[in-house]
């Protein structure tokens, strides 16, 4: 197989392609020429054969020659369009297409139909592609296609999956990262923690993640041929860098090449590039703190002029990513973080071999990660060189099998989780990812925009259908008339979207891509979009004419026109640039996360620009400054604005000037202009401080607002306010994200949050916080723990979502995050109230998210859950279960046992654990505890030890998946006054009901299949992990009231329960299944269920 693949790569031909698929004996070769009009970019269209799979899916194989030289981006849309048409015309379910050029490079694409439920309903097409070129390593292509036997649709999908390459890359990067942790040095001026060990760990972790961020950004620039290969060539560098790789202590490469590339090249215009002076303190101090000049001439083997020539072809990018973080403090002293310095004591030190080490070496990183004592690693550049990179971000419907910018977010959030100070584990024992999967981000973005646009256009079946088509990657063209089209473009131009816990920017990027895609449909020539952008720019320049000279205006308008000029950039560039400037905002508590978010936006802007070496700066437009769009802050802590707040004219004037300044800062490119605007920004903040104090703001909050510095990339504000940080006064249209759950909320004033039940439920705080910052009719879409749908701790939040807002939908995506045990749901709500409405429900347990039904808001309130899987048949059964009943919680009291795990001993009083409780039995070896007389006198202990009956049940409800999903209730009666641990629930019938309901009767219902079915669907909402059986949950069970009509059934249940208890008391292992079945049937009769209803329950529990 490897020989066939090597031959295919080196000498592409139809015959070699056929040989590849003939590994499956079912492949039927059949060459046939095809003809398609309207596709001038292609020739030699050939059908090469087919495979009929056992699952009735049919695959076709095709080869198509392209007229021009092929690269990873060329002609992708046309290829996809042609592929889909061929699949339709040949009545195929899937096909493999090889688009190849004269040089033998090819794109091997798997395109297949995705159906909604049955084959009668086409949902969408999906495409997965390998780009293969003789000059590339093609490692992933060889590995994955080399293992494929083409025996089934699933086998082929697996071979064309991006997941294996993602995982392999992350594993290598993570190992390199932990290996480098104790081998690097960065200046210690800035203190991250008072704990010395933690301080070093956080410093090294942050610096390494920042380094990886910068290096991989450079790697993407290499894909655009903007950074010369010589800078990463071990052979060439030996003649450029002094003592390069001489020994393990050699560390000149990072300083001489990478730091000068980052700070003095990419962050400096070509005409201003030069070396710092190195002629003694008095002369040198004119360059003190200037971090855009080259350093380290002593670390080169070549002269300064040759160094400048080495970097001369690299364009100036701006954008803040490569701003050196060594900054002057208020005392004009430089605080070193990056360590880009002439002072040797302040220089960062990274050994050369960490970048260049082609041979794998075994290392021990068990201090940082479980199972890390036998890991292999190599140099960072050797890792990067062995993978293919694609500069386009994939979508769920079109993916390149290569490393794309989206995957970097996943990698970095894994690394962030490895050192996050909030977790208290820093970099040690890291396990698991919190990155939101691409499919979920895509769904959440679509739902948010759908509800926003529907609010703009008005609710109707026609608008709903048209919007779904507009948002769909699978449908083409614009379904709206000119008037509605312009309304939609206007709404996009004025849209404000925030992710208040943005991490590495998955949701802001998802919004950017989908809006760019939509604008491409609505305004393919960018005519209306241009008019909107141009008119705003002209109006702004007129408003600030006193502070902007004519030359600055001319430059601004010239750059605006060039951003729309197709000779400079693809049309998407102008869409993205002004969407970023006007519409998208992100907040995260970690500065490093903010920097990674900005990285992904920079990549997105670079890829759509056209490289032209004959133009200044290679035709590349300098990137915007995103400090005004992404900030490090604590979203959940606001400022205390005075009651009856009425700003003075002076405050409003300063606020308006700050807003305009942010827009100018976004577009400013030169260091001089940037510094000038920063100085003006500082002066305005000082003026603001005095005015706020005069306007009854507290001194503390006034200083917070005035001292907030958007240009400080090292700090995180301990507060957040959209008005003062972003200039957003009237709220956001959409808030979207994956808010953290269970983080420390001790610094948050919880009295300001009325709808959170639990002190550590930070996700519920975000839900309420978002309500405060969105406009009326605004949309909030979050992915949160599934416990929201049923847990006692989320009860107030559920009520808030349904009553104070309109909950549009809830989707169960189960265990959406790799290595994270918590299940998740997606919620989408709009900020307006409606008395009675339907909530859309759905699930995404497997490959795709599908909508399954609707539930009435009143029904959800009556159950105090958000029922996701309830159809009419289940509702009818529920009505019967509830008829003429009292809730178990009404007739009984329930409490947990004692938290005495630490008191367990070899002697003392026997105590029961959850594992000792079975259905109708107490079994297994008991533990003992030694406790004092004082403890025995405590009321709860006395109650538990009373020799009166009580029902014991396991506190953790077992979830079973085979042969069907269900929960298992384990309960029995204790007549002996046994003490229990807190893994056991103790239920007592209230005195006023003891003569009405017996323990045997209640136990029979509690242990029945009907009870398990009820708890699974109507209490735990099909949850699969860590369901507690506390009084809130156990108390929801409807207990049928007893009258003459059912007395005989009740007596039979009691009798059979007592029979089982007697049998189990003698031998807990006895088989009593026959009696249990008889009780189940009696319970069905008790609740008056019909055969078809019993069948539903039996299928769900047997």
N, C-alpha and C positions, 0 to 999 in steps of 0.2 A: 504493500500500500504506500509506504513512504517513497518508493521509487517512482510510482505513478504520480504522486503529488509533486515531487521534485521535477519530474519531466513536464508536468502541467505548468509549473511556475516558470521554468526556463524555456520551454518551447510550446506555448499554448497552441492547441489545435482541437477541432471537434472530436477527433479520434481519441485524444487523451481524456477529454471530458466524458466521452462515452465509457472509456475504460474505468473511469472513476466510479460511475454508477453501476457498472456491470458486476461489482462486488456483490450486489443483490441479484440473485438468479432470476428474479421476477421482472427485471428490467428488460423491456422489449425495444431494441434499437430500431429506428425507422426514420431515415433522413427525408426531409421534405422542405422545399423552399417556400417561404412565406412572403406575401406582399401586403404592405400597409401604406395607404396614402396619407400624406400630411406629416410624415416623420422623416424629414430631409436629413437629419443628423445621423441616420442609421442606414446600413446596407447589409447585404448577406444575412438576412433573417432566416434562421433555419430551425425547424423542429427536428429533434434528434432522438426522441423516444419517450416511453412512459413506464410508470409502475402503477399497478393496481394493488392497493394495500388491503389487508384483511378487514380493516374497519370501513371499507368502501370508499375511502379517500383516494383520489386519483392524482398522481403527480406527472407533470410534463417537464421535459428538459429542452432548453432552447439556447442557441448561441446567436449573438447579434454583434456585428462589427460597427464601431463608431467611426465617423469620418475624421474626427480630430483626435489629437493626443489625449489620452484619458488620465485624469487624476482623481483623487478621492472625492472632489466636489463637482466635477464637470458633468453637466447633463443629468443630474440626479432626478430632477422633477420629470423630465421627458422620459427617462428610463422607467420610472415608476408608472407613469401614465400608460406607456406602451405595454408594460408587463401586465397591468390589470386588464387591459383590453384583450390581450392574447388569452389570458385565463378565462375571461368571459366567453370569447369566441370558440374556445376549445372545450368548454364545459368542464373545466378542471377545478379542483379544490385547492391545489397548490402547484407551484412550479419553481424550478431552479433556472435562473437566467445567467448566462455569462456574457456580459458586455465587454468586448475587448477591442484593442486598437492595433495599429500596424506594428508597434514595438512589442506586443505580447503582454502588456499590462492588462489586467481585467478586474472587473467587479463581479463577484459571484453573489447573486442575490436570491434569497428564498422569499417568495411572495406567496401569501396564502390568505384565504378567506376566513374571517372569524364570524361565526354564526351566533345569533341571539336565541338560545334555547334549541331550536331545531334547524335543520338545513334549509327549511323553507324561508327563514328570515336572515338575510345577510346583515351583519352588524357593521363590519368594517374590513378593510384589508390591512395586513401587516407586512412589513418588509424588514429583513435582516441581511446585512451585506458585509462581505469581506472585500477589501480592496487589496489586490495582490500586485506587487511590482518587484522585479528582479533585484532592484537596489535596496529593498527593505528586508528586514529579517524574516518577515512572514511567520514568525514563531507561533502565533495564536492560530493562524490558518492551518499550519502543519499539525499542531497538537490536536485541534478539535475535529477537523475534517479527516485527519489521519485515523482517528478512533471511530469514525462513523461507518456503519455497515449499510446504511440506507434501508434498513429492514422495516421501518415504520415511520409514520408521521411524527410521533413523539421523539424517536431517535434522531430524526433530521432536525427538528426544532431544537433539540438539546445541542446538536453540533453547531447550530447557528445562534447559540445563546451568548450574550455578552457577559453573563454572570461568572463563568469560569475565569475569564481573563481579569474581570474585576477583582475576584477573590484572590487570584494568584498575585496580582499586582499589589493589592493591599497587604497581603501576608509578607511580601518582600519589603515593602516600604516600612511596615510596622517593625519588622525585625531590625532593619537598618536604623530606624529611629531609636529603638531601645539600646541597640549596640553603641550608638554614638553618644548616648546621654552622659556618660561619665568620661568621655574622651575629648570633650570640647571645653572651651573657656570663653565666657563673655563678661564684660566689665560688670562690677558689682555695685555701681553707684546707686542704682534704683533698687529699693527694697520691696520685694513682693510679700514677704512674711517676716515676722519677728523670730520665727523658728528657723535657725540657720540651715538645717537639712532641707526643710521644705522650701526655703527661699532659693537655695541652689537648684532644687529639683524643678520648681516652677520656672525659674529663669532659663534653665537649659531646655525644658520642654517647650516653652513659648518661643525661644530663639530657634530651636530646630524646626518647629512647625512653620515659623515664618520663613526660614531658609528653604524648606521644601516647597512652600507656596511660591516663593520667588523663582526657584530653579525650574519648577514645572511650568510656570508662566513663560520663562525663557524658552523652554522646550516647545511650547506652542508657537512662539515667535519663530523658532527654527523651521517649523512646518510651513511658515510663510516666507522662509528664506530671508528673514530680517536680522538674524544673528549668525555670524560666520561659524562654520563647523570647526575651524582651527582652534577656537577657544575651548573645545572639549576633546581635542586630539592629543592623546598621551604622547604620540611620536613627535608632534610639532612643539608641544609645550616644553619639552626638554631643552629646546633651544631658545625659549622665551622667558621661563620662570627660573629664578636662581634656586639651586638645590632641590629642584622638583623631584619628588618621590625618591630622594636620596636615601632616606631611612624613615622609620616610623615617626620620628620627631619632625619631619619636614612639614611645614605648614604655610608656605608662602602662597600657594595657589589661591586659596580663598581670598586673601587680602589683595593680592596683585591683580587677579583676573575678575573674580566674582564681585567683590566690593566695588572695584572701579567700574565694572559693567553696570551694577545696580545704581550706584549713587552719582557717579560722575559722567555716565554716558546716557543711560535711559532717562535720567532725570535732568539732563542739561542739553540745551540747544547746541547743535554742532558748531555754530560760529563762536560759542563761548567756552568750548571745552579747552581746558588747560590744566597744568599741574599747580599745586600749592607751592608757595615759596618754602624753602628749607634752608634759611640763611641766618638762623639765630632768632631769639625771642622778639626783639624789637621790630624786625622786618616781618617775621612770621605772623605777628599778631594782627596784621591787616587782613589775613585770611582766617583768623580764629573763628571757629563756628560755621564757616562756609563749607557745607558738605557736598557741594556740586563740583568740586575740583579734584583732579586725580591726586592720588597719594602713592607712596611706596616706590619711588624710582629705584631704591636700593634692593628691591625684591625682584627686579627684572634683569635679564641678561642683555636686553636691548635698550637703546636710548629713548629719551622722552618722545622725540619726533616719531620714532617707530611705534611706540606705544599708542600715540594718538592715531597713527595710521591703522593700527590693528583694530581699533574700535570705530574707525571713521564711517563705516557703512551701516552702523547700527543707528536706527532713528531715535529721535527724542520722543518720549511717550507721555511724560508728565503723569498726572492722575493720582499721585500720592502713594502708589504702591511702593515706589522706590525712593520715597523721601527717607533720608537717613533719620533714625530715631534718636540720634545724639543731639539733644536740644539744650539751649541755654535756659537756665531758670531765671527767676526774677532778679537774682543777684548777678546776672550775666556770666554765671559759671556753667560750663557744659556738663550735663548729666549724661553719661555714656551708657547706651544700651546696645547699639549695633557694634560699637567698637571700631569705627572708621576714623583712625587717628594717627597723627605723626608721633604721638607719645606712646612708646612701646608698652608701657604699663597699662594703657587703656585699649590696646588692640585686641580684637577677637582672635582666637586661635583655633583652627580646625585642621587636623592632620590631612595631608594630601591623599593618603590611602583611603580615607572615608569616601572620596569621590572616585578614585581610580583603583580598583581591585578586581580584575576580571575573574580570578579564580575564587570559587566559593570556599569559605572557611567556616568551621564549626565554632559556635560561640555559646556562652551561657548567659542568658538574660532572665534567669528565674527570679531575680530581685524585682523585676518589673511585670512579668506576665506568667500566668500559670503554664506549666509545661515548656518553659523557655530555656531549658538547660541543654537542648540538643538542636538548636536552630542553625541554619546555614545563612550566610549573608555574603554580599559582595559590594563593590563600590556603587555609590548612588548613580553615577552616570552609566555604569555597566548595566544596572537594572533598567534605567530608562531606555537605553539603546536596544534592549531586547524586546521592546513592545512597540506596537504600532499606535500612533496617536491620530485622532481625528479632531479637527478644530470645530466641527459642528456639534452642538449639543443634541443628543438623541431625543426622540419622542417615543412614547409607548408604541407608536404605529410605524416608526421608521428608525431603525437602529443600525449603526455601523459597528461591526465587531472589532472594536479598538477602544483605546482609552480616550474618553471625551471629557470635556470640562465638568459635566454633571457628576461623573464618577469621582472627580477630585473632591467634591463636596462630601461624598460618602467616606472617602479615605480620611479627610481631615476631621470630620466629626467623630470618627473612630479614635483618632489621635487626641482630639480635644477631650473626649470622654476619658482618655487615659491619664490626663493630668488635671482635669477640672478642679480647681480649689474648692468648689461648692460640694464636691463629693467626699471630701476629707481623705480620700485614698490617694490623691495626687496621681503619680504615674504608676503606682504599684498595683499588681494583680488586675490589670485591665482585662475585661472580658466583655465584648458586646458592642453593638451599634445602636445609635439612636437616630440614624439618618432616615428621613421619611422616603420610602420607595417612590420611584418615578411615577408608577401608575396611580398611586394615591395622590401625589401632588397634582398630577394632571387632572384627575377627577375633581379634586377640590377647587382647583382654579376654574374649571369649566362651570361647576355649579355656582360659584360666586359670581362669575360674569353673567351667567344665564339669568340669575335673579336680579342682578343690577340692571341689565338691559331690559328685562321684562318690566321692571318698574319705570323705565324711561318710555317704553313704547305702549305699555298698557297690557293687561292680562287678556288674552284671547287664544283660542286654539290655533288660529292662523299664525299669530306672532310666536307662540310656543314652538310650532313646527319649523318656522323659518329660522328662529334663533338656534335651534338644535342643529340645523343644517349649516348655519354660519359658523358655529363653534366647532363643528366636526372636521377632523383631519381627513375624513374619507370622502366628504362631499366637496364638489368644486363649484366655483362661481358665487355670485352675490344674489341671494334670493329676494332682496328688498328693492323697493322703488327708490327714486332719487331723493325724495323728501325724507323717508325713513333712514336711508343711507347717511345723509348729512346729519340727521339727529344722532345717529349712533357714533359717527366720527366726532361730533361735537362732545358727546358724553365721554368718549375715550380721552379727548384732549383735556377735559376738565376733571377726569377721574383722579381720586386720591386713594391709594392702597397702602396699607401698613401691615408688616409682619412684626409683632412686638417681641418675638423671641426667635430671631431669624437664623441663628446658627450660621451655617455656611451659605445661606442664601437660596435654598431650594425653592421656597415659595415665591420670593420676589423674581427669581429667574423664570419660574413657571408662568407667572403673570406676564413678564416681559415677552416671552416666546409666544404665548397665546394671543396677546394683543397685537404683536407684530404680524402674526399669521392672519388675524381678523382684518387688520388694516390692509394687508395685501389683497384680501378678497373685496373689501369695500371700496378701496381706492388704489387699484393696481398701478396707476401712473403717479401716485403721490400728489395729484394736483390739489385736491381739497386740503390735504394734510399740509402741504406747502403754504397755502394761503393762511391757514390758521397760525402756523409757526411764524411766518413772515410778519403778519399783522401784529402779533403780540410783541415780537422783537422791536418793530418800529415804535409801537406805543411805549414800550419800556424805555427805549433809548431817548424818546422825547421827554418822558417823565424825569429821567435822571440826567438830562442834558447838562445841568450845572456841574455834575461830577464826572462827566465823560467827555473827553475832547473828540473832535471830529474824526481824527485818525482812528481812535478806538472804535467809534461807530462804524466807520468804513470797514475795519477789520472784522467786526462782528457780523455785518451783513454779508461780507465776502465769504466768510467761513460758513454762514448759513446757506448761501447759494451753492457752495462747493459740496456741502453735505448732501444736497439733493442732486448733484451732478453725477450721472451714471458713469462718467469717465473716471471719477475719483472713487466711487464706492457703489456697492449694490444698493437697490432701493431700500432694503431692510435697515441699512445703516441710519438713514435719516429718521426712520420710524423709531428705531431703538433709542437713538440719541435723545430725542425730545420726549419719548415716553419716560426715560430715566429721569430727565430733568424735571418733568412736571407731575409725574403720576406715582412713582414708586418710592417707598420709604422702608427702612429697616432699623430695628433696635435689637441689641443683644447686650447682656450684662458683661460679656467677655470681649475685650478689645481685639484679641486675636481672631475671634469669629467674625467680627466686623471687617477685618482686613481680608479675610478669605472671601467673604461676600463680595467685596469690591473687586477682588481678583477675577471672579467669574464674570462680572459685568464688563471688566476691561477686555477679557478674552472675547466676549460676545461682540464688542464694538470693533476690535481689531480684525476679526475674521471677515467682516463685510467690506473692509477697505481694500482697494486695489493697489498692489505694490507696483511702483514705477520708478526704477532707479534713475531715470532721467529727470525726475521732479525733485524739488527740495524735500528733504527728509524722506526720500524714497516714496513720496506720495502719501505718506501716512499722516493723518490728522492727529494732533496731540490729544490724548485722552482727557476727559473732563475730571474735575476734582469732585470726588464723591463724598467728601467730609460732610457736606450739607444734606446728604441723602441717607447715609448709614451712620448711626451713632452708637456708642457704648453707654448704656444707662440701665437703670433698674425700672422696668416698665410699671411695676406694681406700686411704686411710691410716687405720689404726686406732690404738688406744692399746695400750701394752704392759701387760697385766694380769699381776700376779705369779702365778707358778705356785702351785698348791694354795691358790688364793684362797678365803678364808673371811671374809666381811664381819662386822664387829663389829655389835652391836645398834645402836650409835649411827649407823653408816653406813646400815644398813637403815632406821632411823627417818627419817634425813634424806632418803634416796632416796624413801621413801614419801610424805613431806611434799611433796617437789618434784613428784612425780607428781600428787598432789591439787591442788597449786597450779596446775599446767598446766591441769587441767580447769576450775578456777575462773577462770583467766585467759581461757580460751576464751570464757566467757560474760560476762565483765566488760565493762560499757559506759561507765561514767562515768570521766572523766579522774582524778578523785580516787581512786576504787577501784583503777584501773589502776596509778597511781603507788604506792599502798599495797602492792599485791601485788608490784610490781617491787622495792620496798625489801625486802620479806620474802624475795623470791627471792635478792637479793644477800647478805643476812645468812646464809641457809642455805648459799649457795655458799662463803662464808668459813668457816663451821663445817666444811663438807665438806673443804676443803683440809687442815685440820689432821688430820682423821680419816683421810683417804686416806694421808697421809704416815706415820701411825702403823701403817697396814695394809700397809706395804711397797710402796706405789706409789712410783715415782720422783718426784722433785721436779718434773721437767718435765711428766710426765703428770698429776700431781696439779694443777698449775697450769693445764694445758690444760682439765681438767674443771671446775675451780672458776671459771676466768675466762670460760668460754663464756657468752655473753650472747645469749639468743634475741631480745632486744628491739633489738639493734643491726642495723638494716636495711642498713647500709653495709659491713659486713665479711663475710668468708667464712672459716670455720674451716679450718685446714689439717689437719683430722682428722675422723673420723666414728665415732660409737659409738651404736647404737640405744638402749642402756640409759641412757646419761647424757644423750642429747639428746632422746629421745622417751619414755623410761620403759618401753620395750619390752624386756623381759628374756628372755622365752622364744622370741623369734624371730617372723618374719613368716610368714603363710600363703601369700602371693603376692608375688613380686617381678617387676616387669614394666617394660619400657622399651626405649629405643633408645640403648644405651650408645655413647659416642664411640669412634671407632677412629682410631688413629694419633696420638693427642695425646701431648704430652711427659710421660713417666713417670719423669723423672730424680729426682723427690722421693719416689718410692715405693720401699719396701724390697721388692725383687723376691724376696728369699729367702723371703718369707712366702707366695709363690705358687708352687706346685709343678707346675702343669699349663699353664703358658704357655711356648710355644716361642720367641716373638719378643720382643725388648726393647721394641718400640714397639707391640705388639699390645694396646692398652688394652682392647679389647672382650673379649678372652679373660680378662683380669684381672677384669672385671666378672662374667663367667660363674662364675669360681671364688669371687669375693667373695660372690656371692649365695648360693652353697651354704653359706657360713659363717653367714649371718644368717637363713636360713629354718628353720622347724621341720622335724622329721622328717615326711615325706610332703608337705612344702610344694612349691609349684609355681613355677617360674621360666619366664618367657616373654620372649624378647628377639628383636629384629630386628638382625642382624649381617651383616658382609660374607660373600658366598657362598663366599669362599675357605675358610671354616670347613669346607665340605663336601668339599674335595679337597686343599687346599694343605699342603705340607710343614710350613709354619710353624704350622699348627693341629693337628698330629698328636696331641700330648699332650692337647689340649682335646677332640678327638673321643673319645679313649680315656676321658677323664674323664666325658664325657656318657653314654657307653654302659655303662661298667663300674661307675663309682662312683654312678651315678644310673640312672633309667629315662628314656630319651629317648622322650617320647610321640610327637613329630611333628617333621618338618622340611618346610617349605614354601618353594619357590623363587618369590620375587616379582620376580626379575630386577632391572631398573633402576627400583626403586620410587620413588626420589626425583628430582624434577625437577632437571635440570642437574648431577646427581651421577653420575659415570661408573661407580662401583662397583656391582656387582650385590649383591643382598641375599637372605638367607634368614631365615625365622622359625623359631626353635627353641622347643620347649616341653618342659621336663624336670621330673620329680618326684624329690624327694630320698628315694629308697629304691632298694635294689639288687635286681635280678632276673637270674637267670643267662641265661635265653633268653626273648626276647619279640619282638614285632613292632613296628616303628616305622612310624607313619603317614606317608605322603608326599603331596605335593600341589604345585600351582603356582598362581601368580597373575600371569601375564605380562600379562594384559589387564584387562578390567573387573572380574572377580570371582575370588575364591580358590576353587579346587575341589580336592577330595581325589582323588588318582589311584590310590593303591594302598598296599601295605605291603611292608616289607623286614624280613628277620630280622636281629636285632642281631648274630648271629654272622657273617652274610654281610657286613655293614658292616665289622666288625672285620677280616675276612679280606682285604678290599680296601683297608683303610685310607682309605676315603672314606665319605661318607654318601650312598649312591646313591639318587637321587630318582626316576629315570625307568626303573627296571629292571623289566620284566615277565618272565614265565616263558620266553617265546621268547628274549629276550636272555640270560637266565640259562643256557638250554640251549646257546646258541652259545658263551657264555663257558666253560662246562665243556669244550667241545670245543677251544677255543683253548688252554686250560690243560693239556690232556691231554698227557703225555709231553713236557714242556717245561722249559726253564730260563729264568729271567728274564734279560733283557738286562743288568740290573745285576749279575747273578751272573757273567757271562762277560766283562764289559768294565769299563773305567774311563772316566768322563766328566768333563770339566772345561770351564769357560768359558774364552774367550779373554782377552786382556789389556785392562785399562781404560786404553787409550792414546789416547782421543779427543783429548786436549789435545796429543799429540805428533805429530798428523797434519801432514805437510809436503808440499812439492812434490817432494822427493827422498828417497832412503833405501831402506829395506827395504819391499817391497810387503806390504800387510796387507789381509785380507778382512773386509768387514762382513757383517751378516746379509743385506743386500739383494743381495749377490753370490752367495748360495747359492740354487740352484734344485733342482728334482727332477733328480738325476743330472747336474748341471752347475754350473760356476762361470762366471759371466757378468758383463758390465758393466765399467765402468772401475774399476780398483783404486786405492786410496789408498796413500800411502807414509808411513813414520814414520822420524824420525831418532833413533836411540838410541845410547848409549855402549857401549863394550866391556864395562864393568862390568855393565851391565844385560843384555847378551847372555849373560853367564856365569851368569845366574840359572837354576836347574834347570828351572823351568816353561817359560822361553823356549827353552832348549836342547831340551826335549822337543817343544815345538810345531814347532821348526824342523828336527827330524830328518826325513830323507827316507824315512820309513816310512809306510805307509798309515794313514789315520785317516778316520773318517766325520765329515763336517761337517754340522751342521744348524742351521737358524735358531733362535735362542734364544726369540724370540717366536713362538708358534704362531698362525697366521692363522685367524681365524674367518670363515666365509663363510655368508651367509644365503640367497642365491639360487642355484639354484632350491630348495635345501633347506639346512637348518642343518647345518653340518659344520665340522670343522677340517681344515686343510691342512698336512701335514708336508712340509717341504722339506729334503732331505738328499742328499748326494753323497759321493764318495770323493776325498780329496786324496792324491796320490802324491808331491807335490813339496815337502812340508814348508813349506807356507805358514803365515805368522803370522796370527793371527785376533784381532779385537776381541772384547770380552765380549758382543757380540750374536750370537756364533757358539759353538755347543757342539762340542767335540772328543771323539770317542769312539774308544778303542783297545781291541782285543781283548786280553784278558789272555794272557800267554805260555802258560799251561797249556791254553788253548783254541784257540790259533792253528792247530794241526793238525787241529782238529775242525770249526771254523766259519770260513768265509771271509768277507771283507768284502763281497763281492758278494752272498752269500747273505743276510747280515743286512740289507744295504741294500735288497734286493728286498722283504723283509718290511716293513721300516721305511717304505718309500715306497708300500706297497700300500693299497688301499681298506680292506682288513680292518684294517690297523693304524690308519688314521684313524678308522674306526668304533669300534674298541676304545678309542682314546684319548679320543674325544668322550664316550662313555657311561660308561666304567669308570675313567677317570683324571681327566678334567676335568669330569665330571658335568654336561655340557651348559652349561658356562660360555661366555660370549661375549666376555670382555674380558681382556686382559693375562695370557694363560697362558704361563708360562715353560716351557722344555723342558730344565730342569736335570736333573742325574743322577737325582734322586728320581723325576721323571716319566718320563724316557726309559727308565730302568731297569726300569719296570713291564711292559714289553712281553714276553709269553711267546714264546720262540724254540723252535721245534720241534726236538727232538733228532733226529739223523740215524741211520737204520739201513737195513738192506737194503730194507725195504718202501717207503721214500720216497727212496732215493738218486737214482733217475732224475729225480724231480721236482726235487730240490735242484739237480742238475746243469743241468737246463733253466733254472731260475731264474738260476743263476750265469751261464750262457751268454747269456741275454737281457739281463741287467743289464750285462754287459761289452759287448754290442753297443750298448746305449744310450749307455754311457759313451764309447765310441769315436766314435759319431756326434756326440754333444754336444761332445766335445773339438774336433772339426773345425769344428762350427758349433752354437753353443749354442742357436740359434733353430730348429733342425731339429725337424720334427714326428715324434715317436716314440710317438704315442698308441696305435698298433696294438700295439707291443711292450709298452707299459705294461699294456694290457688283457690281453695274453697272460700277463704276470707275475701280474696280479690273479687270473686264473683258475687259474694254477698254485698260488698261495698258498691259494686256496679248497680245491683238491685236497689240498694239503699238510696242512691242518687238518681234512680229511675232512668238509667241509660239504655239506649236501644242497641241492637246488635251492631249496626254500622258505626255507632259511636264507640262501642267497646272495641271494635276492630281497630279504630284509629289509635286508641290508647295502647292496645296490645302491640301494635306495630312499633309504637314509640317507646316501649319499655321491655320487650321480650328479646 
